[in-house]
Amino acid sequence: MVSKRKQGSTSLPGLGVKFGATVRKRYGKVYQTLKRKRRCPSCGSQRFGRVASGIWHCGKCSYKVAAGAYDIDLEKLQG
């Protein structure tokens, strides 16, 4: 039997049919924003990621900053 891979918002972890389309779409946007690759504001490295909710850390230069829970808003940090 050939296994088929799900695509779209239903392939995201933790959501099935019972939650409804609107909730799955919202969760899909947040999940894609959270897992996106980011550059470190300090050194420009691609090793910048979320450690915990609202805490972002660069593995290369050890730059740590508190920002948004799902995305880091660089305009607010620099301005």
C-alpha positions as MATLAB code, in Angstrom:
seq = 'MVSKRKQGSTSLPGLGVKFGATVRKRYGKVYQTLKRKRRCPSCGSQRFGRVASGIWHCGKCSYKVAAGAYDIDLEKLQG';
ca = [
       0.000    0.000    0.000;
       1.335    3.391   -0.982;
       1.230    6.049    1.690;
       0.116    9.495    0.582;
       1.566   12.615    2.062;
      -0.884   15.272    3.176;
      -0.377   18.795    1.893;
      -1.641   22.144    3.013;
      -2.913   23.084    6.434;
      -4.032   19.549    7.297;
      -0.433   18.294    7.239;
       0.447   20.493   10.218;
       1.008   18.670   13.493;
      -1.763   18.602   16.048;
      -4.814   19.512   13.967;
      -7.347   17.187   12.465;
     -10.763   17.474   10.912;
     -12.594   18.293   14.111;
     -11.183   21.822   14.511;
     -12.634   23.415   11.372;
     -11.103   25.134    8.372;
     -10.739   28.627    9.845;
      -8.823   27.451   12.896;
      -6.546   25.263   10.750;
      -5.786   28.196    8.425;
      -4.929   30.492   11.337;
      -2.766   27.816   12.918;
      -1.042   27.248    9.564;
      -0.048   30.904    9.292;
       1.303   31.003   12.842;
       3.174   27.700   12.425;
       4.819   28.797    9.154;
       5.816   32.129   10.715;
       7.291   30.357   13.725;
       9.352   27.843   11.716;
      10.700   30.330    9.145;
      14.473   30.852    8.891;
      15.683   34.119   10.396;
      18.846   36.204   10.418;
      20.475   37.337   13.628;
      20.168   41.133   14.038;
      23.634   41.232   15.576;
      25.881   39.058   13.343;
      23.665   38.226   10.340;
      23.908   34.454   10.845;
      21.041   32.101    9.898;
      21.297   30.317   13.271;
      18.749   32.578   14.973;
      15.754   30.821   16.479;
      13.247   30.657   19.274;
      14.324   29.120   22.576;
      11.040   29.606   24.430;
       7.924   31.697   24.024;
       9.196   35.226   23.404;
      12.923   34.423   23.793;
      15.110   34.374   20.667;
      18.754   33.253   20.576;
      21.608   33.145   18.068;
      23.719   29.996   18.254;
      26.732   31.667   16.647;
      27.220   34.897   18.586;
      25.059   34.087   21.669;
      22.881   37.180   21.101;
      19.675   36.810   23.079;
      16.618   39.028   22.879;
      13.053   39.072   24.195;
      10.508   39.740   21.463;
       7.200   38.382   20.172;
       6.030   34.871   20.926;
       5.801   33.682   17.313;
       7.836   36.245   15.383;
      10.594   38.722   16.111;
       9.774   42.254   14.987;
      13.120   43.828   14.078;
      11.673   47.323   13.527;
      10.687   47.544   17.188;
      14.079   46.287   18.368;
      16.116   48.762   16.335;
      13.819   51.769   16.683;
];
